[in-house]
Amino acid sequence: MSKTPRSRTRPVSAKPLTAFGSTPRAGFRRRLGAWAIDALLVIPLLTLAGYLAYGLSYLLVISGLLSLEEGVTASNWLAHQLWFSLWLAGVLCSYFVWFWCREGQTPGMRRFEIRVQNTDSTLLSIGQALVRLGTSAFGLGNLMVIFDRREFLAFQDYWANCEVVVTAPGAGH
């Protein structure tokens, strides 16, 4: 008695296609590579934003508009200010929201040939980008792609109602 293989409509390892059927969704390795490159770009950007804030606080001290207790430096004072944390968070959020809403790709995503978009291939709105950023857990939401073998969607993709697709022709991973 010979066994015949079951026919499947889609092999287990094949990437699901987008709503329009031509572009596969991006897997975990591409997303991780793009995340790493973007992290390397965001760190100097945050450093520059920190130096700008430090320069502002130093100017306030030497001009006499800000008086600090003895032994407290401008950098110590700055590290305990809520507005400084909000400033850095705003710079970080602006980086991703700008690229996702304007081009659909950050520089890291461009390098790994992936793009974030709505299921109808349009760019994300600012609200969607903020939801996606807020639910990504600093990139940990992408781990869901490993376990979601049917749809290849990350946690933030579900929440923002979007998808990350491969832009390179003929590429599937």
PLY file of the C-alpha trace (Angstrom):
ply
format ascii 1.0
element vertex 173
property float x
property float y
property float z
element edge 172
property int vertex1
property int vertex2
end_header
0.00 0.00 0.00
1.65 3.23 -1.09
1.16 6.47 0.70
0.42 9.51 -1.33
1.30 12.91 0.07
-1.58 15.12 1.00
-2.02 18.11 -1.21
-1.94 21.45 0.49
-3.03 24.74 -0.87
0.07 26.35 0.59
3.22 24.66 1.87
3.98 25.19 5.56
7.17 27.17 4.86
5.69 29.48 2.24
5.14 33.07 3.27
1.55 34.26 3.11
0.87 36.79 0.42
-0.65 40.20 0.95
-4.28 40.94 0.28
-3.48 41.57 -3.37
-1.53 38.33 -3.65
1.78 39.43 -5.15
4.08 40.33 -2.25
5.08 37.96 0.56
5.15 39.15 4.15
8.49 39.61 5.87
9.80 36.99 8.27
11.62 37.34 11.56
15.20 37.48 10.22
14.55 40.43 7.94
12.72 42.28 10.71
15.56 41.61 13.16
18.17 42.85 10.70
16.22 46.04 10.04
15.74 46.55 13.79
19.49 46.23 14.38
20.39 48.79 11.71
17.74 51.21 12.96
19.04 50.82 16.51
22.52 51.74 15.27
21.06 54.86 13.67
18.80 55.88 16.57
21.54 55.71 19.23
23.61 58.57 17.72
20.42 60.53 17.11
19.47 60.22 20.78
23.03 61.14 21.77
22.83 64.30 19.70
19.44 65.16 21.24
20.97 64.63 24.69
23.87 66.94 23.90
21.45 69.62 22.71
19.49 69.38 25.96
22.70 69.44 27.99
23.86 72.53 26.11
20.55 74.24 26.83
20.73 73.42 30.54
24.35 74.57 30.70
23.41 77.87 29.05
20.62 78.33 31.60
23.10 77.77 34.45
25.80 80.15 33.19
23.24 82.83 32.34
21.85 82.67 35.87
18.34 81.61 34.82
18.83 78.26 36.55
20.51 77.90 39.92
21.67 74.50 41.04
22.49 73.28 44.54
26.15 73.00 45.41
27.67 69.80 44.04
24.92 69.27 41.45
26.08 69.51 37.86
23.96 70.42 34.88
24.06 66.81 33.67
22.91 65.50 37.09
20.06 67.98 37.11
19.12 67.09 33.55
19.02 63.35 34.25
16.24 63.90 36.79
14.02 66.10 34.63
10.79 64.70 33.17
10.97 67.00 30.15
14.35 65.49 29.23
12.92 61.95 29.18
9.96 63.15 27.15
12.31 64.94 24.74
14.31 61.76 24.11
11.13 59.68 23.74
9.79 62.23 21.25
12.97 62.06 19.17
12.81 58.25 19.15
9.13 58.19 18.18
9.61 60.85 15.52
12.27 58.76 13.78
9.96 55.80 13.22
6.72 57.73 12.63
8.43 59.97 10.06
9.78 57.11 7.98
6.75 54.82 8.30
4.28 57.54 7.30
6.41 59.17 4.64
8.05 56.24 2.84
6.89 53.07 4.58
10.53 52.18 5.28
13.16 53.15 7.78
16.78 53.00 6.55
17.11 49.56 8.16
13.97 48.35 6.44
15.23 49.68 3.14
18.49 47.73 3.54
16.61 44.49 4.22
14.06 45.22 1.48
10.93 45.31 3.62
8.16 47.86 3.92
5.37 48.52 6.42
2.02 49.28 4.83
-1.72 48.85 5.12
-3.20 45.73 3.56
-4.26 47.84 0.56
-0.61 48.92 -0.01
-1.13 52.48 1.27
1.15 54.17 3.79
0.35 54.20 7.51
-1.42 57.12 9.10
0.24 58.91 12.02
-2.22 57.25 14.40
-1.42 53.80 13.05
2.31 54.48 13.30
1.95 55.58 16.93
-0.12 52.49 17.78
2.44 50.29 16.03
5.29 51.94 17.90
3.50 51.78 21.25
2.68 48.09 20.96
6.02 46.93 19.55
7.67 46.63 23.01
10.96 47.99 21.60
10.95 45.34 18.87
10.02 42.34 21.03
6.61 42.20 19.34
8.41 40.84 16.28
9.02 37.57 18.14
5.38 36.75 17.44
6.29 36.28 13.75
8.21 33.14 14.71
5.06 31.58 16.14
2.51 33.00 13.70
3.37 30.65 10.84
0.04 31.25 9.13
0.01 35.03 8.74
3.57 36.21 9.57
2.25 39.20 11.49
3.89 40.70 14.57
2.02 41.85 17.67
2.22 45.49 16.55
0.99 44.58 13.06
-2.22 43.17 14.49
-2.81 46.20 16.69
-2.05 48.77 14.00
-3.89 46.76 11.30
-0.90 46.74 8.94
1.67 44.35 7.52
5.38 44.23 6.73
6.06 42.99 3.21
9.15 42.08 1.23
9.86 44.60 -1.53
12.53 42.63 -3.39
11.16 40.73 -6.39
11.32 36.97 -5.95
12.47 37.12 -2.31
10.56 35.20 0.27
12.54 35.34 3.51
0 1
1 2
2 3
3 4
4 5
5 6
6 7
7 8
8 9
9 10
10 11
11 12
12 13
13 14
14 15
15 16
16 17
17 18
18 19
19 20
20 21
21 22
22 23
23 24
24 25
25 26
26 27
27 28
28 29
29 30
30 31
31 32
32 33
33 34
34 35
35 36
36 37
37 38
38 39
39 40
40 41
41 42
42 43
43 44
44 45
45 46
46 47
47 48
48 49
49 50
50 51
51 52
52 53
53 54
54 55
55 56
56 57
57 58
58 59
59 60
60 61
61 62
62 63
63 64
64 65
65 66
66 67
67 68
68 69
69 70
70 71
71 72
72 73
73 74
74 75
75 76
76 77
77 78
78 79
79 80
80 81
81 82
82 83
83 84
84 85
85 86
86 87
87 88
88 89
89 90
90 91
91 92
92 93
93 94
94 95
95 96
96 97
97 98
98 99
99 100
100 101
101 102
102 103
103 104
104 105
105 106
106 107
107 108
108 109
109 110
110 111
111 112
112 113
113 114
114 115
115 116
116 117
117 118
118 119
119 120
120 121
121 122
122 123
123 124
124 125
125 126
126 127
127 128
128 129
129 130
130 131
131 132
132 133
133 134
134 135
135 136
136 137
137 138
138 139
139 140
140 141
141 142
142 143
143 144
144 145
145 146
146 147
147 148
148 149
149 150
150 151
151 152
152 153
153 154
154 155
155 156
156 157
157 158
158 159
159 160
160 161
161 162
162 163
163 164
164 165
165 166
166 167
167 168
168 169
169 170
170 171
171 172
